[in-house]
Amino acid sequence: MSQGHNCYQPEVIYVNKVYNECSIVDCPTYRIPIPPTFPLAVNIVECEVTDIVVNGVIPRNGQMNVEVNFVINIEYDSNGTSQFLQQTAQYRRNGIILEGAVPEMTSVILPLVRCINCNVTDGGTIIECEVGVYLILKAVALVQLEVMGRFPDEPPICEEVSPQGCAEWIEFARSGALWPPFPPQPPRCNNNNNNVIP
């Protein structure tokens, strides 16, 4: 490896900067009717949330609208016979205050949605499910960032395997000549550079 490997110098990189973030914790209740062709419910065996799809929009400065679509999957008992139901559901919040967010930014939403508890109501014709919703909302924008950087050390060789191919190439690769990875990077700093950090 080159002797300038340990030198730090200013680098400009593009990164997604989080301008602000907040969390939402909620537990809404969803009423799921038993279809007329299904037997009435006696008790709930299992409930699971799947197919979570989130969408966030920053409509105006300092606000975010959030929409989470998901499917509630229910297994219920009908006098000893298991029945299965699927119900699409939605969680929506508009006008969430998020200072610093502007419409040109990207909204990033990290969702955790879980079925907490389900009960049979209305004589077995309705299932009520409490769904735990935990969302992390972020207002993000791509920015140009100057950092003092250098390339990391070359990683160790992976678990030993029998080499295949020409010996010259294997030796060339193991020598560190290909580090940092392609595409070729600009020269780092020379031996006279004063930015060497011990």
N, C-alpha and C positions, 0 to 999 in steps of 0.2 A: 504494500500500500504506500501511497505517497506520504512524504514527510509533513505535508501540510494538513494531514487528516485531523489533527487536534486544534486547528485554528478556527476561531469563531469570527464571523463577519456578518454584516447586515444582509439579510435576505428579505425579499418581498414575497409573501404568500397570500393566496386567496383562501379565506376561511368563512364559515357561517358563524356570524356573531349573534349571540342571544342578547337582544336589547332589553327584554324584560320577560318574566315568567310568573305564573301563579298556578295554584292547584284548585280543583273543584272536588269536593267530597259530598256525595248525595246518596240517597237510598229511596228512589221512587218505587211505587207499587203499580204493577201491571195486572189488569183483569183479563183473564184468558177464558173465553167461553168454550164449553165442550160442544163440538159439532153435533147436530141432531142425529147423525148416524152412529155416533159413538155411545157406548154405555156410560152411565153416570160415574163420577169419581167418588171413591171412598177415602183413599189417602194417597199421599204423594210418596213415590219411591225415590226419585232422583230428579234433579234439575241442573241444567248446564247452559251456559251462554256460549255461542259460537258465532262465526262469521261477522266479526266486529269490523266495521268500516267507519272511519272518522273523516270529518270535513270541517275545516275552519276557515273563516273569512274575516278579514279586517275591513269593515265597511267604512270606518271613519277614524280619525285620530283618537287613540286612547281606548278603542273598543274592539272586542272580538266576538263573533258569533260562532257557536259550536253546534255541530250535529253529529250524533253517534247512532249508527244503525247496527242492529244485531239481531240474532235469532235466539229465542228462548226454547230450549228442548226439554220436554217434560215426560217423565215416565210416571204413570199413576196406576194405582190398583183399583180394579173394579170387581169386587167380590172374588178375589183370587186370580183374576186375569189381568196381565199387564197390558197397558195401552200406552201409545206413544203420540205425543202432540208436538208440533212445531208452530211457533208464533213469532212473526217478525215484530220488532219493537223499535222505538226510537227515543233517544234522549236529546233534548234541544235546549240550549240556553242562548239568548240573544242579549247584546249590550253588556257583555262582561267587561268591567273596567280593567284595562291593562295599559298603564301609563307608558308612553314612549312608542307604542305601536302606531304605525302609519300604514295606509292602504298599500303602499308599494312593497311592504315587507311580506315575507312568507310566514304563514301560521303553521306551527308544528305541534301536533297533539299526540301525547303518549297515553294510551288508554289502558285501564285495568277495569274490567267489568265482570262481576261475579253474581251468580244467583245465590242469594243469602237464605231465603226461607220461602216456602210455598205452603198455602193452606187451601183446603176445599171449602167453598162457601155456597150459599144459595141452593142448598139441597143437592149438592153434587154437580150442579150445572156450570159453576164458575170456579176457576182456580186463580187465586191471587198470589202473585210472586213479588217479593221484595228483591230488588236488584241493587247491589252495591256498585256505585260508579265512582271511580277515582281517576281524574284526568290531570295531566300536567300540560299546561298551555304555554307555548313559547312564541314570541315574536322574533323572527330571525331574518337577517339580511346578509348577503354576500359582501364582504369587505376586503380591502387590501390592507394587509398587516405587515409591518416591518418588524422583524425579530432578529436577534443575534443567534445565528445558527451554525451548525456543522452537521456532517453526516454521522450517524451512529456507527458504532463498531460493527464489523462484519459479523453476522450471526454464526453460531456453531453449525457444523455439518450435521444434517439430520441422521437419524438412526442408520447405522452402517448397512449398506446393501452392496451386493456384488456389482462392480462397475461394468457398464456395457459401453461399447463404442471404442473409439481410438484413445490410446493412452495419452497422446499429446493434448487432446481437448480436456480430458479429465484433470491433468496436471495444471493446465492453464486456468481452469475454473477454480481449482482449489488454491491457487496461488493468491487469490484476492484481486486479480486483474480486472474482474468484472464488477467489482464493488466500488462506488455505489451502483445500483442497478441501472440498466438502460432505461430510457434513452440517455446518451452520454451527458454528463453534467459539466458545467463550466469549471475551469480550474479553481481550486480553492484558494488558499493564501500561500505565499512563498515563504522561504526561510527567513526573510528579512522583515516579515510582518510583525508588528508589535501587538497584535490581538491574540496572541497565544495565551490560553488560559491553562495553568498547570493542573 
